[in-house]
């Protein structure tokens, strides 16, 4: 009975999900297309395995079912069949090889400029994740945006990923796969949008109560529209200051923001020797406050530690449930 329930639950899930819009199967660029092709190739082999296994399962159950004429039948003891053993050992190995080879080739190809765009100069955009927002720096254009990024369509974009705080996961499903952004190191991702359009991106790595709303928009524009937008930003947006940038890094949710200048002038979070921007006082939740290690470059840690110690004494005198300082 339990197996029957699980079967109907699985069947319902397949039917229900088949009607949902699945962005990964609607690629809008060569990187996403190569990933979709790899997924489809894997699904073909998985489907083949499922069909064969269930067909053999049904055949064996039906052929060797108990019948009135074989009620007292007891099969003889057998020691196996060498040929059959070789066959059902070799087949899974061949299937794994058939999936592994294109997977490895695709993964290596994703680290390079997409095929067909090798002769086109990429645009470089530095991506800095922070709790809980995305910061995009254009060093060539000397501008910076928060929670949205404009790119020229049909042009390779070299995203250089890092984090100002906890580890995040950068993902634009219509354009490519996900990649982690981590503090004091840099990862890289090439993406291309085939045509102008708006594409949704988000953080897929759990890193606190605010991660679920850590989303951004990728707006692919024609080269003319992109150049016009850059000029407009230069003429109308305020200049980013170090004080303003430090305010942005606090664990909060923000809307879209645009600035002249980039924070790369005074800090590159991918540099192992860069400052550590930590705000443990904003993570207080359920009576527990986060801590940071004492490091020379943690310019806020000393004051934060004193503040935490003071609050811990205060918490001892109440019911132990701290207030919410999430910064929302």
Protein Blocks (a to p, Z undefined) as FASTA:
>chain_A
ZZmmmmmmmmmmmmmmmmpccfklmccbfklmmmmmmmmmmmmmmmmmmmmmmmmmmmmm
mmmpccfklmmgccdddebjfklmmmmmmmmmmmmmmmmmmmmmmmmmmmpccehilmpc
cddddddddddddddddfknopacehiacddehiacddddddfbbcdddddfklmccddd
dehiacddddddfbgcddddddfbdebjklmmmccddddddfklmmmmmmmmmmmmccdd
fklmmmmmpccdddddddehjfklmocfklmkbccdddfklmggghiacdddddfklmml
mmmmmmmmmmmmmmmmmnoiacdfehZZ
